């Protein structure tokens, strides 16, 4: 009887650890909640390379992966819309 209780507790602990691990990616980092897609056409949003000054205009922001240009991550700049 005691052995069955210990086995049941072990199965429960493994199950709970498995359920808790669903909130982490393969590298053990917590998964960020997905953000809603934001229409930024009215604002001037750019990805700017700090090395050479290359700019990419962004019209919608969602789960943004910052690209690399000249080996460095580009910076997100929000500017007021030009009239």
Gaussian input, Z-matrix of N, CA and C with variables (Angstrom, degrees):
# hf/3-21g

backbone

0 1
 N
 C     1     B1
 C     2     B2     1     A1
 N     3     B3     2     A2     1     D1
 C     4     B4     3     A3     2     D2
 C     5     B5     4     A4     3     D3
 N     6     B6     5     A5     4     D4
 C     7     B7     6     A6     5     D5
 C     8     B8     7     A7     6     D6
 N     9     B9     8     A8     7     D7
 C    10    B10     9     A9     8     D8
 C    11    B11    10    A10     9     D9
 N    12    B12    11    A11    10    D10
 C    13    B13    12    A12    11    D11
 C    14    B14    13    A13    12    D12
 N    15    B15    14    A14    13    D13
 C    16    B16    15    A15    14    D14
 C    17    B17    16    A16    15    D15
 N    18    B18    17    A17    16    D16
 C    19    B19    18    A18    17    D17
 C    20    B20    19    A19    18    D18
 N    21    B21    20    A20    19    D19
 C    22    B22    21    A21    20    D20
 C    23    B23    22    A22    21    D21
 N    24    B24    23    A23    22    D22
 C    25    B25    24    A24    23    D23
 C    26    B26    25    A25    24    D24
 N    27    B27    26    A26    25    D25
 C    28    B28    27    A27    26    D26
 C    29    B29    28    A28    27    D27
 N    30    B30    29    A29    28    D28
 C    31    B31    30    A30    29    D29
 C    32    B32    31    A31    30    D30
 N    33    B33    32    A32    31    D31
 C    34    B34    33    A33    32    D32
 C    35    B35    34    A34    33    D33
 N    36    B36    35    A35    34    D34
 C    37    B37    36    A36    35    D35
 C    38    B38    37    A37    36    D36
 N    39    B39    38    A38    37    D37
 C    40    B40    39    A39    38    D38
 C    41    B41    40    A40    39    D39
 N    42    B42    41    A41    40    D40
 C    43    B43    42    A42    41    D41
 C    44    B44    43    A43    42    D42
 N    45    B45    44    A44    43    D43
 C    46    B46    45    A45    44    D44
 C    47    B47    46    A46    45    D45
 N    48    B48    47    A47    46    D46
 C    49    B49    48    A48    47    D47
 C    50    B50    49    A49    48    D48
 N    51    B51    50    A50    49    D49
 C    52    B52    51    A51    50    D50
 C    53    B53    52    A52    51    D51
 N    54    B54    53    A53    52    D52
 C    55    B55    54    A54    53    D53
 C    56    B56    55    A55    54    D54
 N    57    B57    56    A56    55    D55
 C    58    B58    57    A57    56    D56
 C    59    B59    58    A58    57    D57
 N    60    B60    59    A59    58    D58
 C    61    B61    60    A60    59    D59
 C    62    B62    61    A61    60    D60
 N    63    B63    62    A62    61    D61
 C    64    B64    63    A63    62    D62
 C    65    B65    64    A64    63    D63
 N    66    B66    65    A65    64    D64
 C    67    B67    66    A66    65    D65
 C    68    B68    67    A67    66    D66
 N    69    B69    68    A68    67    D67
 C    70    B70    69    A69    68    D68
 C    71    B71    70    A70    69    D69
 N    72    B72    71    A71    70    D70
 C    73    B73    72    A72    71    D71
 C    74    B74    73    A73    72    D72
 N    75    B75    74    A74    73    D73
 C    76    B76    75    A75    74    D74
 C    77    B77    76    A76    75    D75
 N    78    B78    77    A77    76    D76
 C    79    B79    78    A78    77    D77
 C    80    B80    79    A79    78    D78
 N    81    B81    80    A80    79    D79
 C    82    B82    81    A81    80    D80
 C    83    B83    82    A82    81    D81
 N    84    B84    83    A83    82    D82
 C    85    B85    84    A84    83    D83
 C    86    B86    85    A85    84    D84
 N    87    B87    86    A86    85    D85
 C    88    B88    87    A87    86    D86
 C    89    B89    88    A88    87    D87
 N    90    B90    89    A89    88    D88
 C    91    B91    90    A90    89    D89
 C    92    B92    91    A91    90    D90
 N    93    B93    92    A92    91    D91
 C    94    B94    93    A93    92    D92
 C    95    B95    94    A94    93    D93
 N    96    B96    95    A95    94    D94
 C    97    B97    96    A96    95    D95
 C    98    B98    97    A97    96    D96
 N    99    B99    98    A98    97    D97
 C   100   B100    99    A99    98    D98
 C   101   B101   100   A100    99    D99
 N   102   B102   101   A101   100   D100
 C   103   B103   102   A102   101   D101
 C   104   B104   103   A103   102   D102
 N   105   B105   104   A104   103   D103
 C   106   B106   105   A105   104   D104
 C   107   B107   106   A106   105   D105
 N   108   B108   107   A107   106   D106
 C   109   B109   108   A108   107   D107
 C   110   B110   109   A109   108   D108
 N   111   B111   110   A110   109   D109
 C   112   B112   111   A111   110   D110
 C   113   B113   112   A112   111   D111
 N   114   B114   113   A113   112   D112
 C   115   B115   114   A114   113   D113
 C   116   B116   115   A115   114   D114
 N   117   B117   116   A116   115   D115
 C   118   B118   117   A117   116   D116
 C   119   B119   118   A118   117   D117
 N   120   B120   119   A119   118   D118
 C   121   B121   120   A120   119   D119
 C   122   B122   121   A121   120   D120
 N   123   B123   122   A122   121   D121
 C   124   B124   123   A123   122   D122
 C   125   B125   124   A124   123   D123
 N   126   B126   125   A125   124   D124
 C   127   B127   126   A126   125   D125
 C   128   B128   127   A127   126   D126
 N   129   B129   128   A128   127   D127
 C   130   B130   129   A129   128   D128
 C   131   B131   130   A130   129   D129
 N   132   B132   131   A131   130   D130
 C   133   B133   132   A132   131   D131
 C   134   B134   133   A133   132   D132
 N   135   B135   134   A134   133   D133
 C   136   B136   135   A135   134   D134
 C   137   B137   136   A136   135   D135
 N   138   B138   137   A137   136   D136
 C   139   B139   138   A138   137   D137
 C   140   B140   139   A139   138   D138
 N   141   B141   140   A140   139   D139
 C   142   B142   141   A141   140   D140
 C   143   B143   142   A142   141   D141
 N   144   B144   143   A143   142   D142
 C   145   B145   144   A144   143   D143
 C   146   B146   145   A145   144   D144
 N   147   B147   146   A146   145   D145
 C   148   B148   147   A147   146   D146
 C   149   B149   148   A148   147   D147
 N   150   B150   149   A149   148   D148
 C   151   B151   150   A150   149   D149
 C   152   B152   151   A151   150   D150
 N   153   B153   152   A152   151   D151
 C   154   B154   153   A153   152   D152
 C   155   B155   154   A154   153   D153
 N   156   B156   155   A155   154   D154
 C   157   B157   156   A156   155   D155
 C   158   B158   157   A157   156   D156
 N   159   B159   158   A158   157   D157
 C   160   B160   159   A159   158   D158
 C   161   B161   160   A160   159   D159
 N   162   B162   161   A161   160   D160
 C   163   B163   162   A162   161   D161
 C   164   B164   163   A163   162   D162
 N   165   B165   164   A164   163   D163
 C   166   B166   165   A165   164   D164
 C   167   B167   166   A166   165   D165
 N   168   B168   167   A167   166   D166
 C   169   B169   168   A168   167   D167
 C   170   B170   169   A169   168   D168
 N   171   B171   170   A170   169   D169
 C   172   B172   171   A171   170   D170
 C   173   B173   172   A172   171   D171
 N   174   B174   173   A173   172   D172
 C   175   B175   174   A174   173   D173
 C   176   B176   175   A175   174   D174
 N   177   B177   176   A176   175   D175
 C   178   B178   177   A177   176   D176
 C   179   B179   178   A178   177   D177
 N   180   B180   179   A179   178   D178
 C   181   B181   180   A180   179   D179
 C   182   B182   181   A181   180   D180
 N   183   B183   182   A182   181   D181
 C   184   B184   183   A183   182   D182
 C   185   B185   184   A184   183   D183
 N   186   B186   185   A185   184   D184
 C   187   B187   186   A186   185   D185
 C   188   B188   187   A187   186   D186
 N   189   B189   188   A188   187   D187
 C   190   B190   189   A189   188   D188
 C   191   B191   190   A190   189   D189
 N   192   B192   191   A191   190   D190
 C   193   B193   192   A192   191   D191
 C   194   B194   193   A193   192   D192
 N   195   B195   194   A194   193   D193
 C   196   B196   195   A195   194   D194
 C   197   B197   196   A196   195   D195
 N   198   B198   197   A197   196   D196
 C   199   B199   198   A198   197   D197
 C   200   B200   199   A199   198   D198
 N   201   B201   200   A200   199   D199
 C   202   B202   201   A201   200   D200
 C   203   B203   202   A202   201   D201
 N   204   B204   203   A203   202   D202
 C   205   B205   204   A204   203   D203
 C   206   B206   205   A205   204   D204
 N   207   B207   206   A206   205   D205
 C   208   B208   207   A207   206   D206
 C   209   B209   208   A208   207   D207
 N   210   B210   209   A209   208   D208
 C   211   B211   210   A210   209   D209
 C   212   B212   211   A211   210   D210
 N   213   B213   212   A212   211   D211
 C   214   B214   213   A213   212   D212
 C   215   B215   214   A214   213   D213
 N   216   B216   215   A215   214   D214
 C   217   B217   216   A216   215   D215
 C   218   B218   217   A217   216   D216
 N   219   B219   218   A218   217   D217
 C   220   B220   219   A219   218   D218
 C   221   B221   220   A220   219   D219
 N   222   B222   221   A221   220   D220
 C   223   B223   222   A222   221   D221
 C   224   B224   223   A223   222   D222
 N   225   B225   224   A224   223   D223
 C   226   B226   225   A225   224   D224
 C   227   B227   226   A226   225   D225
 N   228   B228   227   A227   226   D226
 C   229   B229   228   A228   227   D227
 C   230   B230   229   A229   228   D228
 N   231   B231   230   A230   229   D229
 C   232   B232   231   A231   230   D230
 C   233   B233   232   A232   231   D231
 N   234   B234   233   A233   232   D232
 C   235   B235   234   A234   233   D233
 C   236   B236   235   A235   234   D234
 N   237   B237   236   A236   235   D235
 C   238   B238   237   A237   236   D236
 C   239   B239   238   A238   237   D237
 N   240   B240   239   A239   238   D238
 C   241   B241   240   A240   239   D239
 C   242   B242   241   A241   240   D240
 N   243   B243   242   A242   241   D241
 C   244   B244   243   A243   242   D242
 C   245   B245   244   A244   243   D243
 N   246   B246   245   A245   244   D244
 C   247   B247   246   A246   245   D245
 C   248   B248   247   A247   246   D246

   B1=1.4443
   B2=1.5245
   B3=1.3182
   B4=1.4578
   B5=1.5316
   B6=1.3214
   B7=1.4670
   B8=1.5195
   B9=1.3207
   B10=1.4643
   B11=1.5202
   B12=1.3300
   B13=1.4661
   B14=1.5268
   B15=1.3126
   B16=1.4603
   B17=1.5291
   B18=1.3308
   B19=1.4608
   B20=1.5254
   B21=1.3339
   B22=1.4654
   B23=1.5255
   B24=1.3274
   B25=1.4632
   B26=1.5271
   B27=1.3348
   B28=1.4647
   B29=1.5223
   B30=1.3282
   B31=1.4599
   B32=1.5268
   B33=1.3513
   B34=1.4675
   B35=1.5267
   B36=1.3395
   B37=1.4724
   B38=1.5313
   B39=1.3193
   B40=1.4753
   B41=1.5217
   B42=1.3101
   B43=1.4634
   B44=1.5211
   B45=1.3282
   B46=1.4622
   B47=1.5314
   B48=1.3164
   B49=1.4646
   B50=1.5237
   B51=1.3151
   B52=1.4683
   B53=1.5233
   B54=1.3244
   B55=1.4657
   B56=1.5259
   B57=1.3233
   B58=1.4649
   B59=1.5250
   B60=1.3169
   B61=1.4710
   B62=1.5228
   B63=1.3402
   B64=1.4599
   B65=1.5174
   B66=1.3260
   B67=1.4609
   B68=1.5197
   B69=1.3210
   B70=1.4584
   B71=1.5161
   B72=1.3540
   B73=1.4664
   B74=1.5276
   B75=1.3272
   B76=1.4633
   B77=1.5252
   B78=1.3468
   B79=1.4596
   B80=1.5221
   B81=1.3430
   B82=1.4574
   B83=1.5159
   B84=1.3275
   B85=1.4582
   B86=1.5238
   B87=1.3405
   B88=1.4745
   B89=1.5247
   B90=1.3217
   B91=1.4582
   B92=1.5178
   B93=1.3262
   B94=1.4614
   B95=1.5233
   B96=1.3125
   B97=1.4608
   B98=1.5245
   B99=1.3218
   B100=1.4618
   B101=1.5210
   B102=1.3217
   B103=1.4527
   B104=1.5253
   B105=1.2980
   B106=1.4508
   B107=1.5230
   B108=1.3211
   B109=1.4623
   B110=1.5180
   B111=1.3248
   B112=1.4577
   B113=1.5219
   B114=1.3161
   B115=1.4567
   B116=1.5236
   B117=1.3284
   B118=1.4677
   B119=1.5251
   B120=1.3250
   B121=1.4647
   B122=1.5267
   B123=1.3609
   B124=1.4581
   B125=1.5271
   B126=1.3343
   B127=1.4670
   B128=1.5176
   B129=1.2758
   B130=1.4568
   B131=1.5268
   B132=1.3344
   B133=1.4608
   B134=1.5208
   B135=1.3280
   B136=1.4556
   B137=1.5148
   B138=1.3218
   B139=1.4615
   B140=1.5139
   B141=1.3359
   B142=1.4563
   B143=1.5229
   B144=1.3356
   B145=1.4653
   B146=1.5277
   B147=1.3237
   B148=1.4625
   B149=1.5167
   B150=1.3230
   B151=1.4611
   B152=1.5207
   B153=1.3381
   B154=1.4695
   B155=1.5224
   B156=1.3558
   B157=1.4481
   B158=1.5230
   B159=1.3252
   B160=1.4590
   B161=1.5231
   B162=1.3339
   B163=1.4577
   B164=1.5224
   B165=1.3341
   B166=1.4571
   B167=1.5192
   B168=1.3266
   B169=1.4562
   B170=1.5296
   B171=1.3214
   B172=1.4529
   B173=1.5239
   B174=1.3343
   B175=1.4607
   B176=1.5275
   B177=1.3373
   B178=1.4648
   B179=1.5213
   B180=1.3270
   B181=1.4581
   B182=1.5138
   B183=1.2998
   B184=1.4589
   B185=1.5114
   B186=1.3238
   B187=1.4568
   B188=1.5122
   B189=1.3015
   B190=1.4599
   B191=1.5192
   B192=1.3228
   B193=1.4548
   B194=1.5177
   B195=1.3051
   B196=1.4547
   B197=1.5221
   B198=1.3491
   B199=1.4584
   B200=1.5277
   B201=1.3144
   B202=1.4679
   B203=1.5130
   B204=1.3153
   B205=1.4588
   B206=1.5187
   B207=1.2949
   B208=1.4701
   B209=1.5371
   B210=1.3334
   B211=1.4637
   B212=1.5160
   B213=1.3203
   B214=1.4623
   B215=1.5202
   B216=1.3313
   B217=1.4662
   B218=1.5146
   B219=1.3242
   B220=1.4513
   B221=1.5318
   B222=1.3266
   B223=1.4549
   B224=1.5159
   B225=1.3311
   B226=1.4599
   B227=1.5252
   B228=1.3263
   B229=1.4592
   B230=1.5140
   B231=1.3282
   B232=1.4587
   B233=1.5125
   B234=1.3071
   B235=1.4529
   B236=1.5271
   B237=1.3345
   B238=1.4712
   B239=1.5195
   B240=1.3248
   B241=1.4606
   B242=1.5134
   B243=1.3138
   B244=1.4664
   B245=1.5164
   B246=1.3292
   B247=1.4688
   B248=1.5166
   A1=110.94
   A2=116.87
   A3=121.09
   A4=109.99
   A5=116.15
   A6=120.36
   A7=111.98
   A8=117.28
   A9=120.85
   A10=110.82
   A11=117.66
   A12=121.53
   A13=110.10
   A14=118.05
   A15=121.81
   A16=110.33
   A17=117.04
   A18=120.93
   A19=110.66
   A20=117.64
   A21=121.09
   A22=110.37
   A23=116.69
   A24=120.40
   A25=110.89
   A26=117.40
   A27=121.42
   A28=111.91
   A29=117.19
   A30=121.44
   A31=109.90
   A32=116.69
   A33=120.83
   A34=110.94
   A35=118.25
   A36=122.19
   A37=110.75
   A38=116.99
   A39=120.26
   A40=110.10
   A41=117.26
   A42=120.68
   A43=112.01
   A44=117.58
   A45=120.94
   A46=110.95
   A47=118.15
   A48=120.86
   A49=110.29
   A50=116.63
   A51=120.63
   A52=110.68
   A53=117.47
   A54=121.02
   A55=110.43
   A56=118.22
   A57=121.01
   A58=111.77
   A59=117.82
   A60=120.38
   A61=112.38
   A62=118.55
   A63=120.68
   A64=112.05
   A65=119.62
   A66=123.02
   A67=112.60
   A68=118.67
   A69=122.21
   A70=109.85
   A71=116.10
   A72=119.47
   A73=109.61
   A74=117.27
   A75=121.31
   A76=112.46
   A77=117.72
   A78=121.11
   A79=112.11
   A80=116.81
   A81=120.42
   A82=114.09
   A83=118.30
   A84=122.02
   A85=109.48
   A86=117.60
   A87=119.06
   A88=110.66
   A89=115.99
   A90=121.03
   A91=108.33
   A92=116.26
   A93=121.86
   A94=108.71
   A95=117.77
   A96=118.71
   A97=110.43
   A98=116.70
   A99=120.85
   A100=109.65
   A101=114.51
   A102=120.80
   A103=109.38
   A104=115.95
   A105=120.53
   A106=109.26
   A107=115.97
   A108=120.68
   A109=107.98
   A110=115.54
   A111=121.63
   A112=109.03
   A113=116.45
   A114=121.25
   A115=107.59
   A116=116.83
   A117=121.97
   A118=110.83
   A119=116.01
   A120=119.95
   A121=110.39
   A122=117.67
   A123=121.19
   A124=111.84
   A125=116.69
   A126=120.89
   A127=107.29
   A128=116.12
   A129=119.24
   A130=107.00
   A131=116.34
   A132=121.89
   A133=107.76
   A134=116.67
   A135=122.08
   A136=110.07
   A137=115.53
   A138=122.88
   A139=105.21
   A140=116.52
   A141=121.09
   A142=109.73
   A143=115.90
   A144=122.04
   A145=108.37
   A146=116.62
   A147=121.20
   A148=113.57
   A149=118.03
   A150=121.62
   A151=112.04
   A152=116.55
   A153=119.37
   A154=113.75
   A155=117.66
   A156=120.60
   A157=114.97
   A158=118.54
   A159=120.84
   A160=109.23
   A161=116.76
   A162=122.02
   A163=110.32
   A164=115.82
   A165=122.35
   A166=106.95
   A167=117.54
   A168=121.19
   A169=109.13
   A170=116.04
   A171=122.87
   A172=107.75
   A173=116.48
   A174=118.99
   A175=112.00
   A176=117.94
   A177=121.90
   A178=108.63
   A179=116.31
   A180=121.97
   A181=109.03
   A182=116.83
   A183=122.88
   A184=107.17
   A185=116.82
   A186=120.67
   A187=106.30
   A188=115.85
   A189=121.87
   A190=110.44
   A191=115.42
   A192=120.74
   A193=105.88
   A194=116.00
   A195=120.91
   A196=108.65
   A197=117.20
   A198=119.04
   A199=111.09
   A200=114.94
   A201=120.99
   A202=108.69
   A203=115.05
   A204=121.21
   A205=105.38
   A206=118.24
   A207=123.39
   A208=111.05
   A209=116.67
   A210=121.13
   A211=114.36
   A212=118.90
   A213=122.63
   A214=110.12
   A215=116.79
   A216=119.94
   A217=109.09
   A218=115.14
   A219=120.22
   A220=109.06
   A221=116.38
   A222=122.50
   A223=110.43
   A224=117.12
   A225=121.73
   A226=107.49
   A227=116.46
   A228=121.77
   A229=109.21
   A230=116.22
   A231=121.78
   A232=106.79
   A233=115.82
   A234=121.78
   A235=108.34
   A236=117.16
   A237=118.45
   A238=110.09
   A239=116.17
   A240=120.33
   A241=109.57
   A242=115.22
   A243=120.01
   A244=108.62
   A245=115.33
   A246=119.81
   A247=111.24
   D1=-43.80
   D2=179.92
   D3=-65.93
   D4=-37.67
   D5=178.56
   D6=-63.15
   D7=-38.50
   D8=178.69
   D9=-67.43
   D10=-37.73
   D11=178.85
   D12=-66.64
   D13=-41.03
   D14=178.62
   D15=-66.21
   D16=-41.26
   D17=178.32
   D18=-65.22
   D19=-41.76
   D20=178.96
   D21=-63.89
   D22=-41.05
   D23=177.83
   D24=-63.38
   D25=-41.00
   D26=178.15
   D27=-63.21
   D28=-42.94
   D29=177.93
   D30=-63.50
   D31=-41.93
   D32=178.85
   D33=-62.15
   D34=-44.37
   D35=179.91
   D36=-62.33
   D37=-43.21
   D38=179.14
   D39=-65.05
   D40=-41.48
   D41=178.64
   D42=-63.55
   D43=-43.68
   D44=179.06
   D45=-65.58
   D46=-38.65
   D47=177.94
   D48=-65.15
   D49=-37.31
   D50=178.16
   D51=-65.75
   D52=-44.59
   D53=179.43
   D54=-63.50
   D55=-42.34
   D56=178.78
   D57=-64.50
   D58=-30.44
   D59=-177.53
   D60=-72.89
   D61=-12.18
   D62=179.25
   D63=-65.31
   D64=-17.26
   D65=-179.84
   D66=-90.15
   D67=9.78
   D68=-177.24
   D69=-125.64
   D70=148.65
   D71=176.50
   D72=-82.58
   D73=-174.49
   D74=-175.47
   D75=-67.66
   D76=-15.61
   D77=-179.74
   D78=-98.48
   D79=5.28
   D80=178.36
   D81=83.91
   D82=8.28
   D83=178.77
   D84=-89.79
   D85=141.95
   D86=178.16
   D87=-61.52
   D88=141.70
   D89=178.87
   D90=-80.17
   D91=127.49
   D92=178.41
   D93=-76.13
   D94=142.41
   D95=175.83
   D96=-66.69
   D97=145.09
   D98=179.50
   D99=-70.79
   D100=138.72
   D101=179.14
   D102=-94.80
   D103=148.95
   D104=176.74
   D105=-66.67
   D106=149.00
   D107=177.12
   D108=-69.88
   D109=129.08
   D110=-177.73
   D111=-110.35
   D112=126.08
   D113=177.45
   D114=-81.87
   D115=115.75
   D116=-177.68
   D117=-116.08
   D118=26.79
   D119=179.87
   D120=-63.67
   D121=-34.46
   D122=-179.90
   D123=-70.17
   D124=-31.29
   D125=174.96
   D126=-92.88
   D127=154.97
   D128=173.02
   D129=-95.26
   D130=103.75
   D131=178.93
   D132=-109.20
   D133=129.16
   D134=-176.78
   D135=-130.05
   D136=149.18
   D137=165.35
   D138=-99.37
   D139=120.99
   D140=-172.73
   D141=-119.23
   D142=130.81
   D143=175.35
   D144=-81.43
   D145=125.43
   D146=179.62
   D147=-72.73
   D148=-20.16
   D149=-178.60
   D150=-81.57
   D151=-54.24
   D152=-172.07
   D153=-112.43
   D154=-9.61
   D155=178.05
   D156=86.78
   D157=6.35
   D158=177.97
   D159=-61.27
   D160=135.86
   D161=-179.53
   D162=-123.78
   D163=139.20
   D164=172.68
   D165=-118.31
   D166=127.67
   D167=177.34
   D168=-80.10
   D169=135.44
   D170=-179.51
   D171=-110.21
   D172=131.78
   D173=179.31
   D174=-105.16
   D175=-22.83
   D176=178.65
   D177=-140.32
   D178=135.18
   D179=176.26
   D180=-111.99
   D181=133.99
   D182=175.59
   D183=-141.75
   D184=-125.80
   D185=171.93
   D186=-78.16
   D187=96.21
   D188=-172.01
   D189=-90.85
   D190=124.48
   D191=169.71
   D192=-103.43
   D193=116.48
   D194=-176.73
   D195=-70.90
   D196=120.64
   D197=178.66
   D198=-74.03
   D199=166.75
   D200=176.10
   D201=-108.59
   D202=140.86
   D203=176.11
   D204=-139.20
   D205=133.85
   D206=-175.57
   D207=59.48
   D208=25.16
   D209=176.99
   D210=85.26
   D211=-6.58
   D212=-178.71
   D213=-113.87
   D214=150.13
   D215=174.90
   D216=-66.34
   D217=141.71
   D218=178.38
   D219=-80.98
   D220=153.56
   D221=-180.00
   D222=-98.59
   D223=141.36
   D224=176.99
   D225=-87.27
   D226=125.28
   D227=177.11
   D228=-122.22
   D229=127.67
   D230=174.18
   D231=-106.40
   D232=125.98
   D233=-179.95
   D234=-121.32
   D235=152.27
   D236=175.26
   D237=-62.58
   D238=144.13
   D239=179.62
   D240=-63.03
   D241=137.77
   D242=179.31
   D243=-85.81
   D244=132.66
   D245=-178.31
   D246=-83.10

